[in-house]
Amino acid sequence: MSARGTLNIIKQRYDLDLTYHGSVTGLAHRQVWHGVWILDGVGEIARGTASSKAEAKEESSRLAVIWLISNGY
């Protein structure tokens, strides 16, 4: 299962208010995508960076799962 799928399961199980924000920086031929997960609209719990939008979301989701599990979810 993907990290995004695991994160969705945790999100539903604990009824978490998780919000994803994506952005891109760099030149058109050398873009860097950034993905950030925010918990309860207040605090950033994970930030991922990759060369594609999907990879950035997956990486930030993986880090969010690690954060949530280490914090008792």
Contacts in CASP RR format, 6 or more apart in sequence:
PFRMAT RR
TARGET T0000
AUTHOR 0000-0000-0000
METHOD contacts of the structure
MODEL  1
MSARGTLNIIKQRYDLDLTYHGSVTGLAHRQVWHGVWILDGVGEIARGTA
SSKAEAKEESSRLAVIWLISNGY
2 58 0 8 1.000
2 61 0 8 1.000
3 58 0 8 1.000
3 59 0 8 1.000
3 61 0 8 1.000
3 62 0 8 1.000
3 64 0 8 1.000
3 65 0 8 1.000
4 57 0 8 1.000
4 58 0 8 1.000
4 61 0 8 1.000
5 61 0 8 1.000
6 61 0 8 1.000
6 65 0 8 1.000
7 18 0 8 1.000
7 37 0 8 1.000
7 61 0 8 1.000
7 64 0 8 1.000
7 65 0 8 1.000
7 68 0 8 1.000
10 16 0 8 1.000
10 65 0 8 1.000
10 68 0 8 1.000
10 69 0 8 1.000
10 73 0 8 1.000
11 18 0 8 1.000
13 73 0 8 1.000
14 73 0 8 1.000
16 39 0 8 1.000
16 40 0 8 1.000
16 68 0 8 1.000
16 73 0 8 1.000
17 39 0 8 1.000
17 40 0 8 1.000
17 41 0 8 1.000
18 37 0 8 1.000
18 38 0 8 1.000
18 39 0 8 1.000
18 64 0 8 1.000
19 37 0 8 1.000
19 38 0 8 1.000
19 41 0 8 1.000
20 35 0 8 1.000
20 36 0 8 1.000
20 37 0 8 1.000
20 38 0 8 1.000
20 57 0 8 1.000
20 60 0 8 1.000
21 35 0 8 1.000
21 36 0 8 1.000
21 38 0 8 1.000
22 33 0 8 1.000
22 34 0 8 1.000
22 35 0 8 1.000
22 36 0 8 1.000
22 53 0 8 1.000
22 56 0 8 1.000
22 57 0 8 1.000
23 33 0 8 1.000
23 34 0 8 1.000
23 35 0 8 1.000
24 31 0 8 1.000
24 32 0 8 1.000
24 33 0 8 1.000
24 34 0 8 1.000
24 53 0 8 1.000
25 31 0 8 1.000
25 32 0 8 1.000
25 34 0 8 1.000
26 32 0 8 1.000
31 51 0 8 1.000
32 49 0 8 1.000
32 50 0 8 1.000
32 51 0 8 1.000
33 49 0 8 1.000
33 50 0 8 1.000
33 51 0 8 1.000
33 52 0 8 1.000
33 53 0 8 1.000
33 55 0 8 1.000
33 56 0 8 1.000
34 47 0 8 1.000
34 48 0 8 1.000
34 49 0 8 1.000
34 56 0 8 1.000
35 47 0 8 1.000
35 48 0 8 1.000
35 49 0 8 1.000
35 56 0 8 1.000
35 57 0 8 1.000
35 59 0 8 1.000
35 60 0 8 1.000
36 44 0 8 1.000
36 46 0 8 1.000
36 47 0 8 1.000
36 48 0 8 1.000
36 60 0 8 1.000
37 44 0 8 1.000
37 45 0 8 1.000
37 46 0 8 1.000
37 47 0 8 1.000
37 60 0 8 1.000
37 61 0 8 1.000
37 63 0 8 1.000
37 64 0 8 1.000
38 44 0 8 1.000
38 45 0 8 1.000
39 45 0 8 1.000
45 63 0 8 1.000
45 64 0 8 1.000
45 67 0 8 1.000
45 68 0 8 1.000
46 60 0 8 1.000
46 61 0 8 1.000
46 62 0 8 1.000
46 63 0 8 1.000
46 64 0 8 1.000
46 66 0 8 1.000
46 67 0 8 1.000
47 60 0 8 1.000
47 63 0 8 1.000
48 56 0 8 1.000
48 59 0 8 1.000
48 60 0 8 1.000
48 63 0 8 1.000
49 56 0 8 1.000
49 59 0 8 1.000
50 56 0 8 1.000
50 58 0 8 1.000
50 59 0 8 1.000
END
